[in-house]
Amino acid sequence: MSAAKGHGGRLPVVLRNPAFGAVWIAQVLTQGSARMFQVGIVWWLVQYAAESEPGLASGAFLAVSTLPAVALAPVVAAVIARNPYRSVMAASAAAAGLVAACTAAWAFTTPLPTGVAYGAALLLAGCQALFDPCLTTSVPELVDDADIEAATGFELSTQSLAGLAGGLLGPLVADAWGLPGIVAGCAGAYLLAAGLIGVTRFPRTAPAGTTPAGTGVDGTGVEGTRSGGTAARSAEEPPPGGEPSAAPRRTLRQILAGLPFIRRVLLSFAAANVFTTAVFVVMPLYTASVLRADGSTVALLEASLGIGTLAGSFTGARLPGRPTTVGAVCLGLMAASFALPGMLADRTAYAVAMAVAGWCVGAVGVRFVALFQRLVPPADKPGFFAVMQSLLGATFPLASLLFGVLGDQISPQTLCLVQATGLVPVALVLWWTGAGGKAAGELTVPPGSGATAAAAGQRPGDPGAGEPASAHDPGHVLPDATAATATAAAAATAEGGAR
């Protein structure tokens, strides 16, 4: 299990590092279950449980499911900083398994009240909000130092794939076995994940009060709470020789005040997120009331969106032009894709529209995270990307509730047109923001050139200079979801945003 063997590419990183492989299986189980629960319960509410107000019921459920990741961020950071990573992950997975098991037992014996489903969703989301960032932070304790970047990239890619698998299974399980089947499946997966982590030894765990290998932080582990592999990056960015220690980090207000161009871009994407993440409310409503189809159609639409997002994340860095121009064009294309099912009630057309919308989300996320990596000063990156994640994540509960309420008042086809209409002015604002040359570092050259790094005030070859957003960059954060945001999700999911 040598570094040379890893670089030779003889074995995948999960086989070179057995402890990481075991935790990776736990990641697939927990993140896939979380997404299966979310999509499955939404479909159960729309199709079977909420007869009078399915829009409000599903929108409120999605809002509840995404609140913990936003509201508990400071608590999560403190817990991860003060406790061993294995203990945090095992405890959160076990707690989620017990919540799901109790909910399943209730559902098998008597019809489950809707309020109990909401409460279970809140608790499960809280456990997942603790598990996911701790998982990313624990990578240096699981793999050889030479494998940290590869393992982080593998872990972040798995978030999208696990979310895609869960989105496929959720509505199918709901149709086949109802709510009890969904919750029982989640319980088994969570408990198995907890057991796997509990019996896995983290080979590079540092003694208390010392610096874990590859994290570049002290025993408090505070720096390790940064999502997207920031801990790994910290090890690669030592202070320049002979220079004094870094100045204290600026407040979040100071960071954004000094970056007016990026502030405008972030606000534009926050506004766009309100309309893009609403797709998770609109899809099941459209399937049930317009297409009159079953859960297999919801699964098809989820798969189309997820595959499109993955394709966009791989191809977005190759698109020519300024990031703001690319973003404006993609938002316009996304508006057209949302308008298509609003005008044409067809299953295939809707699936194609979701694939196109997903591709736009993935492409925009890659281009703008790469841009932020170049323009944000290194010392401000952790705080900036935390703000970005919180800002984009906070729009999802709002979008869920807003479009859920609207879904009970107007037809899902009209909701699609509302989504499309809302994106048009955001695309125009984004184009205008870049048309005036408001960012010195926003060049037309593709990501990866030395000119880009120089324009951003960095030297070619500096960490983060002239390289596209990769899985080991601190800004490459996915909720999940998804996601229909710059995670998204990056992930999620959505991970922008929605996952």
C-alpha positions as CSV (number, residue, x, y, z in Angstrom):
1,M,0.0,0.0,0.0
2,S,2.7,2.4,-1.0
3,A,2.5,5.8,-2.6
4,A,4.2,4.5,-5.6
5,K,1.6,1.9,-6.1
6,G,-1.1,4.5,-5.8
7,H,0.5,6.8,-8.3
8,G,0.9,3.8,-10.7
9,G,-2.9,3.5,-10.6
10,R,-2.9,-0.3,-10.1
11,L,-5.7,-0.1,-7.5
12,P,-8.5,2.4,-6.8
13,V,-8.0,4.5,-3.7
14,V,-10.7,2.6,-1.8
15,L,-8.6,-0.6,-2.2
16,R,-5.3,0.9,-1.5
17,N,-6.7,2.2,1.8
18,P,-9.0,-0.4,3.3
19,A,-10.2,1.9,6.1
20,F,-11.2,4.5,3.6
21,G,-13.0,1.8,1.6
22,A,-15.1,0.8,4.6
23,V,-16.0,4.4,5.4
24,W,-16.8,5.0,1.7
25,I,-19.3,2.2,1.8
26,A,-20.8,3.9,4.9
27,Q,-21.0,7.1,2.9
28,V,-22.9,5.4,0.1
29,L,-25.3,3.9,2.5
30,T,-26.0,7.1,4.5
31,Q,-26.1,9.6,1.7
32,G,-28.1,7.3,-0.6
33,S,-30.6,6.6,2.2
34,A,-31.0,10.3,3.0
35,R,-31.8,11.1,-0.6
36,M,-34.1,8.0,-0.9
37,F,-36.0,9.1,2.2
38,Q,-36.4,12.7,1.0
39,V,-37.5,11.9,-2.6
40,G,-39.6,8.9,-1.5
41,I,-41.5,10.8,1.2
42,V,-42.2,13.7,-1.1
43,W,-43.7,11.3,-3.6
44,W,-45.7,9.6,-0.9
45,L,-47.1,12.9,0.3
46,V,-48.1,14.0,-3.2
47,Q,-49.5,10.7,-4.5
48,Y,-50.9,9.1,-1.4
49,A,-51.0,11.1,1.8
50,A,-51.8,14.8,1.2
51,E,-55.0,14.8,-0.7
52,S,-56.0,18.5,-0.3
53,E,-52.8,20.4,-0.3
54,P,-50.0,18.3,-1.8
55,G,-47.9,21.3,-2.7
56,L,-47.8,22.8,0.7
57,A,-47.2,19.3,2.3
58,S,-44.3,18.5,0.0
59,G,-42.8,22.0,0.1
60,A,-42.9,22.1,3.9
61,F,-41.3,18.7,4.1
62,L,-38.4,19.7,1.9
63,A,-38.0,22.9,3.9
64,V,-37.8,20.9,7.1
65,S,-35.3,18.4,5.5
66,T,-32.9,21.2,4.6
67,L,-33.1,23.4,7.6
68,P,-30.6,21.6,9.9
69,A,-27.7,21.9,7.4
70,V,-28.1,25.7,7.5
71,A,-29.3,26.3,11.0
72,L,-26.9,23.9,12.8
73,A,-23.7,24.8,10.9
74,P,-22.0,26.4,14.0
75,V,-23.0,23.5,16.2
76,V,-21.7,21.0,13.7
77,A,-18.4,22.8,13.4
78,A,-18.0,22.8,17.2
79,V,-18.9,19.1,17.6
80,I,-16.5,18.0,14.9
81,A,-13.7,20.2,16.3
82,R,-14.0,18.7,19.8
83,N,-14.6,15.0,19.1
84,P,-12.9,12.1,17.3
85,Y,-14.1,11.9,13.7
86,R,-14.9,8.2,13.9
87,S,-17.0,8.7,17.0
88,V,-19.0,11.6,15.4
89,M,-19.7,9.6,12.2
90,A,-20.6,6.4,14.0
91,A,-22.9,8.2,16.5
92,S,-24.7,10.2,13.9
93,A,-25.3,7.2,11.6
94,A,-26.4,5.1,14.6
95,A,-28.8,7.9,15.8
96,A,-30.2,8.2,12.3
97,G,-30.7,4.4,12.2
98,L,-32.5,4.4,15.5
99,V,-34.8,7.3,14.4
100,A,-35.6,5.5,11.2
101,A,-36.1,2.1,12.9
102,C,-38.6,3.6,15.4
103,T,-40.4,5.4,12.6
104,A,-40.6,2.2,10.6
105,A,-41.9,0.2,13.6
106,W,-44.6,2.8,14.0
107,A,-45.5,2.9,10.3
108,F,-45.8,-1.0,10.1
109,T,-48.2,-1.1,13.1
110,T,-50.5,1.9,12.3
111,P,-50.8,4.6,9.6
112,L,-48.0,7.2,10.4
113,P,-49.2,10.7,11.1
114,T,-47.8,13.3,8.7
115,G,-46.3,15.2,11.6
116,V,-44.3,12.2,12.7
117,A,-42.8,12.0,9.1
118,Y,-41.8,15.6,9.4
119,G,-40.2,15.1,12.7
120,A,-38.3,12.1,11.5
121,A,-37.1,14.1,8.5
122,L,-35.8,16.8,10.8
123,L,-33.9,14.4,13.0
124,L,-32.5,12.5,10.0
125,A,-31.4,15.7,8.3
126,G,-29.7,16.8,11.5
127,C,-27.7,13.5,11.7
128,Q,-26.7,13.8,8.1
129,A,-25.7,17.4,8.5
130,L,-23.2,16.2,11.1
131,F,-22.1,13.1,9.2
132,D,-21.2,14.7,5.8
133,P,-18.7,17.4,6.8
134,C,-17.1,15.1,9.3
135,L,-16.6,12.5,6.6
136,T,-14.8,15.0,4.3
137,T,-12.7,16.2,7.2
138,S,-11.7,12.7,8.2
139,V,-10.0,11.8,4.9
140,P,-6.4,12.6,6.1
141,E,-6.9,10.0,8.9
142,L,-8.0,7.3,6.5
143,V,-5.5,7.4,3.6
144,D,-1.8,7.8,2.9
145,D,-0.7,11.4,2.5
146,A,-0.1,10.9,-1.2
147,D,-3.8,9.8,-1.6
148,I,-5.5,12.7,0.2
149,E,-6.5,14.5,-2.9
150,A,-7.6,11.4,-4.8
151,A,-9.6,10.2,-1.8
152,T,-11.3,13.6,-1.3
153,G,-12.2,13.8,-5.0
154,F,-13.6,10.2,-4.8
155,E,-15.6,11.0,-1.7
156,L,-17.1,14.2,-3.2
157,S,-18.0,12.4,-6.5
158,T,-19.7,9.7,-4.4
159,Q,-22.0,12.3,-2.9
160,S,-23.5,13.0,-6.3
161,L,-23.7,9.3,-7.3
162,A,-25.3,8.3,-4.0
163,G,-27.8,11.1,-4.3
164,L,-28.6,10.0,-7.8
165,A,-29.1,6.4,-6.7
166,G,-31.3,7.5,-3.7
167,G,-33.4,9.7,-6.0
168,L,-34.0,6.8,-8.2
169,L,-35.0,4.4,-5.5
170,G,-37.2,6.7,-3.4
171,P,-40.3,6.9,-5.6
172,L,-40.0,3.3,-6.7
173,V,-39.9,2.0,-3.1
174,A,-42.8,4.4,-2.2
175,D,-44.9,2.8,-4.9
176,A,-43.9,-0.7,-4.1
177,W,-43.9,-0.8,-0.3
178,G,-45.2,2.6,0.8
179,L,-43.8,4.7,3.7
180,P,-42.9,1.7,5.9
181,G,-40.7,0.3,3.2
182,I,-38.9,3.6,2.7
183,V,-38.2,4.1,6.4
184,A,-37.2,0.5,7.0
185,G,-34.7,0.5,4.2
186,C,-33.2,3.7,5.5
187,A,-33.0,2.2,9.0
188,G,-31.1,-0.8,7.8
189,A,-28.7,1.2,5.7
190,Y,-27.9,3.7,8.5
191,L,-27.4,1.0,11.1
192,L,-25.1,-1.0,8.7
193,A,-23.1,2.2,8.1
194,A,-22.8,2.8,11.8
195,G,-21.5,-0.7,12.4
196,L,-19.0,-0.4,9.6
197,I,-17.5,2.8,11.0
198,G,-17.6,1.4,14.5
199,V,-15.4,-1.6,13.6
200,T,-13.1,0.4,11.3
201,R,-9.8,1.6,12.8
202,F,-8.7,5.0,11.5
203,P,-5.0,4.3,10.9
204,R,-3.7,7.8,11.0
205,T,-5.7,9.2,13.9
206,A,-3.4,11.6,15.9
207,P,-3.2,11.6,19.7
208,A,-5.2,14.3,21.4
209,G,-3.4,17.7,21.3
210,T,-1.3,16.9,18.2
211,T,-1.7,17.7,14.6
212,P,-3.4,15.0,12.5
213,A,-1.4,13.9,9.5
214,G,-2.3,16.0,6.5
215,T,-4.6,18.5,8.2
216,G,-2.1,21.2,9.0
217,V,-4.0,22.2,12.2
218,D,-3.6,21.8,15.9
219,G,-5.4,19.3,18.1
220,T,-8.5,21.4,18.2
221,G,-9.4,20.3,14.7
222,V,-11.1,23.6,14.0
223,E,-9.6,24.0,10.6
224,G,-10.7,20.4,9.8
225,T,-14.3,21.5,9.8
226,R,-14.0,23.2,6.5
227,S,-15.9,21.2,3.8
228,G,-14.6,20.0,0.5
229,G,-11.1,18.9,1.6
230,T,-9.9,22.2,2.9
231,A,-7.9,20.4,5.6
232,A,-6.0,18.6,2.9
233,R,-5.3,21.9,1.1
234,S,-4.1,23.5,4.2
235,A,-1.3,21.0,4.4
236,E,-0.2,22.0,0.9
237,E,-0.1,25.7,1.7
238,P,2.5,26.4,4.3
239,P,3.3,30.0,5.0
240,P,6.0,31.4,2.6
241,G,9.5,31.0,4.2
242,G,10.6,33.9,6.2
243,E,7.2,35.7,6.3
244,P,5.3,36.4,9.5
245,S,2.3,34.3,10.5
246,A,-0.9,35.1,8.7
247,A,-3.0,38.0,9.9
248,P,-6.3,37.3,11.7
249,R,-9.1,36.4,9.4
250,R,-11.5,39.1,8.5
251,T,-15.1,39.0,9.4
252,L,-17.6,37.8,6.8
253,R,-18.9,41.3,6.3
254,Q,-15.4,42.6,5.7
255,I,-14.8,39.7,3.2
256,L,-17.8,40.5,1.1
257,A,-17.3,44.3,1.4
258,G,-13.9,43.9,-0.2
259,L,-15.3,41.8,-3.1
260,P,-18.1,43.8,-4.7
261,F,-18.1,41.8,-8.0
262,I,-18.3,38.5,-6.2
263,R,-20.9,39.8,-3.9
264,R,-23.1,40.7,-6.9
265,V,-22.5,37.3,-8.4
266,L,-23.4,35.5,-5.2
267,L,-26.7,37.5,-4.8
268,S,-27.5,36.7,-8.4
269,F,-27.1,33.0,-7.8
270,A,-29.0,33.2,-4.6
271,A,-31.9,34.7,-6.6
272,A,-31.6,32.0,-9.3
273,N,-31.5,29.3,-6.7
274,V,-35.1,30.2,-5.6
275,F,-36.3,29.2,-9.0
276,T,-33.9,26.3,-9.8
277,T,-34.3,24.4,-6.6
278,A,-38.0,24.6,-6.8
279,V,-37.7,21.8,-9.4
280,F,-37.8,19.3,-6.5
281,V,-41.3,20.5,-5.5
282,V,-42.5,20.9,-9.1
283,M,-41.4,17.5,-10.4
284,P,-43.6,15.3,-8.3
285,L,-46.6,17.6,-8.6
286,Y,-46.2,17.7,-12.4
287,T,-45.9,13.9,-12.5
288,A,-49.0,13.3,-10.4
289,S,-51.4,15.9,-11.8
290,V,-50.2,16.6,-15.4
291,L,-48.6,13.3,-16.6
292,R,-50.8,11.1,-14.4
293,A,-47.8,8.8,-14.0
294,D,-46.3,6.7,-11.2
295,G,-43.1,6.8,-9.3
296,S,-41.0,5.4,-12.2
297,T,-41.5,8.8,-13.9
298,V,-40.3,10.7,-10.9
299,A,-37.3,8.4,-10.9
300,L,-36.7,9.1,-14.5
301,L,-36.8,12.8,-14.0
302,E,-34.5,12.6,-11.0
303,A,-32.0,10.5,-13.0
304,S,-32.2,12.9,-15.9
305,L,-31.4,15.9,-13.7
306,G,-28.6,14.1,-11.8
307,I,-26.9,12.8,-14.9
308,G,-27.1,16.2,-16.6
309,T,-25.5,17.8,-13.5
310,L,-22.7,15.3,-13.5
311,A,-22.1,15.9,-17.2
312,G,-22.1,19.6,-16.7
313,S,-19.6,19.4,-13.9
314,F,-17.2,17.5,-16.2
315,T,-17.6,19.7,-19.3
316,G,-18.2,23.1,-17.8
317,A,-14.5,24.0,-17.4
318,R,-14.1,23.6,-21.2
319,L,-16.7,26.2,-22.2
320,P,-15.1,29.3,-23.7
321,G,-15.9,32.9,-22.7
322,R,-16.1,34.8,-19.5
323,P,-17.7,33.0,-16.5
324,T,-20.4,35.7,-16.3
325,T,-21.2,35.2,-20.0
326,V,-21.3,31.5,-19.6
327,G,-23.4,31.8,-16.5
328,A,-25.9,34.1,-18.2
329,V,-26.2,31.8,-21.2
330,C,-26.6,28.8,-19.0
331,L,-29.3,30.5,-17.0
332,G,-31.1,31.4,-20.2
333,L,-30.9,27.9,-21.5
334,M,-32.2,26.6,-18.1
335,A,-35.1,29.0,-18.4
336,A,-35.9,27.6,-21.8
337,S,-35.7,24.0,-20.4
338,F,-38.1,24.9,-17.6
339,A,-40.5,26.6,-20.1
340,L,-40.7,23.4,-22.3
341,P,-42.7,21.3,-19.9
342,G,-44.8,24.4,-19.2
343,M,-45.9,24.5,-22.8
344,L,-45.7,20.7,-23.7
345,A,-47.1,18.1,-21.3
346,D,-44.9,15.1,-22.4
347,R,-42.9,12.7,-20.3
348,T,-39.9,12.5,-22.7
349,A,-39.8,16.3,-23.2
350,Y,-39.8,16.8,-19.4
351,A,-36.9,14.3,-19.0
352,V,-34.9,16.0,-21.7
353,A,-35.6,19.4,-20.1
354,M,-34.3,18.1,-16.8
355,A,-31.2,16.8,-18.3
356,V,-30.5,20.2,-20.0
357,A,-31.2,22.0,-16.8
358,G,-28.9,19.7,-14.8
359,W,-26.1,20.2,-17.3
360,C,-26.5,24.0,-16.9
361,V,-26.3,23.7,-13.2
362,G,-23.1,21.6,-13.3
363,A,-21.4,23.8,-15.8
364,V,-22.2,27.0,-14.0
365,G,-21.0,25.5,-10.7
366,V,-17.6,24.5,-12.0
367,R,-16.9,27.8,-13.8
368,F,-17.9,30.0,-10.8
369,V,-16.2,28.0,-8.1
370,A,-13.1,28.1,-10.2
371,L,-13.5,31.9,-10.6
372,F,-14.0,32.3,-6.8
373,Q,-10.9,30.2,-6.1
374,R,-8.8,32.7,-8.2
375,L,-10.3,36.0,-7.0
376,V,-10.8,35.4,-3.3
377,P,-7.6,35.9,-1.2
378,P,-6.4,32.6,0.3
379,A,-6.8,33.8,3.9
380,D,-10.5,34.6,3.2
381,K,-11.4,31.4,1.4
382,P,-12.7,29.4,4.3
383,G,-15.0,32.2,5.5
384,F,-16.1,33.0,2.0
385,F,-17.0,29.5,1.0
386,A,-18.9,29.1,4.2
387,V,-20.9,32.2,3.4
388,M,-21.5,30.9,-0.1
389,Q,-22.7,27.6,1.1
390,S,-25.0,29.1,3.7
391,L,-26.4,31.7,1.3
392,L,-27.2,29.2,-1.4
393,G,-28.4,26.6,1.1
394,A,-30.8,29.1,2.8
395,T,-32.7,29.7,-0.4
396,F,-33.9,26.1,-0.6
397,P,-36.3,26.1,2.3
398,L,-37.7,29.4,1.0
399,A,-38.1,28.0,-2.5
400,S,-39.7,24.8,-1.2
401,L,-42.3,26.7,0.8
402,L,-43.0,29.3,-1.8
403,F,-43.5,26.9,-4.7
404,G,-45.3,24.4,-2.5
405,V,-47.9,27.0,-1.6
406,L,-48.1,28.1,-5.2
407,G,-48.5,24.5,-6.3
408,D,-51.9,24.3,-4.6
409,Q,-53.1,27.4,-6.3
410,I,-51.9,27.1,-9.9
411,S,-51.1,24.2,-12.2
412,P,-47.7,22.6,-12.3
413,Q,-47.3,23.7,-15.9
414,T,-47.8,27.3,-14.8
415,L,-45.2,26.7,-12.1
416,C,-42.7,25.6,-14.8
417,L,-43.3,28.9,-16.6
418,V,-42.9,30.8,-13.3
419,Q,-39.5,29.2,-12.9
420,A,-38.5,30.1,-16.4
421,T,-39.7,33.7,-16.1
422,G,-37.9,34.2,-12.8
423,L,-34.5,33.1,-14.3
424,V,-34.6,35.5,-17.2
425,P,-33.9,38.8,-15.2
426,V,-31.3,37.0,-13.2
427,A,-29.5,35.9,-16.4
428,L,-29.6,39.5,-17.7
429,V,-28.2,40.9,-14.4
430,L,-25.4,38.4,-14.5
431,W,-24.6,39.3,-18.1
432,W,-24.6,43.0,-17.2
433,T,-22.4,42.4,-14.2
434,G,-19.7,40.9,-16.4
435,A,-20.2,43.1,-19.5
436,G,-18.7,46.1,-17.8
437,G,-15.5,44.3,-16.9
438,K,-16.2,44.6,-13.2
439,A,-13.8,41.8,-12.3
440,A,-10.1,42.2,-13.2
441,G,-9.6,38.4,-12.9
442,E,-12.6,37.4,-15.1
443,L,-10.9,36.6,-18.4
444,T,-12.0,34.9,-21.5
445,V,-9.2,32.4,-21.4
446,P,-10.1,28.9,-20.3
447,P,-9.4,27.9,-16.7
448,G,-6.0,26.5,-16.1
449,S,-3.8,29.1,-17.8
450,G,-1.1,31.2,-16.2
451,A,-2.7,34.4,-17.4
452,T,-5.8,33.7,-15.3
453,A,-3.7,33.4,-12.2
454,A,-1.8,36.6,-12.9
455,A,-5.1,38.4,-13.5
456,A,-6.3,37.3,-10.1
457,G,-3.2,38.7,-8.5
458,Q,-1.5,35.3,-8.1
459,R,1.6,33.7,-9.4
460,P,1.2,30.8,-11.8
461,G,1.9,27.7,-9.8
462,D,0.6,29.1,-6.5
463,P,-2.0,27.0,-4.7
464,G,-5.3,27.7,-6.3
465,A,-3.9,29.7,-9.1
466,G,-5.0,28.9,-12.6
467,E,-6.6,25.6,-11.9
468,P,-10.2,24.6,-12.2
469,A,-12.3,23.8,-9.2
470,S,-11.4,20.2,-8.3
471,A,-12.7,18.0,-5.6
472,H,-9.9,18.9,-3.3
473,D,-10.5,22.7,-3.5
474,P,-12.0,24.2,-0.4
475,G,-14.7,25.8,-2.5
476,H,-15.8,22.6,-4.2
477,V,-18.6,21.9,-1.7
478,L,-21.6,19.8,-2.4
479,P,-24.4,19.4,-0.2
480,D,-25.3,17.8,-1.2
481,A,-27.8,17.9,-3.8
482,T,-27.0,18.6,-5.0
483,A,-27.6,19.6,-6.1
484,A,-29.1,22.4,-8.3
485,T,-26.5,24.9,-7.0
486,A,-22.9,25.5,-7.4
487,T,-22.2,22.4,-5.3
488,A,-24.6,21.3,-6.6
489,A,-23.6,20.0,-5.4
490,A,-22.5,19.9,-5.8
491,A,-23.9,18.4,-5.2
492,A,-26.2,17.5,-3.9
493,T,-26.9,18.1,-3.7
494,A,-27.5,20.6,-4.5
495,E,-26.0,19.6,-3.4
496,G,-26.0,22.7,-4.6
497,G,-28.3,23.3,-3.2
498,A,-31.0,20.8,-3.0
499,R,-29.0,17.7,-2.1
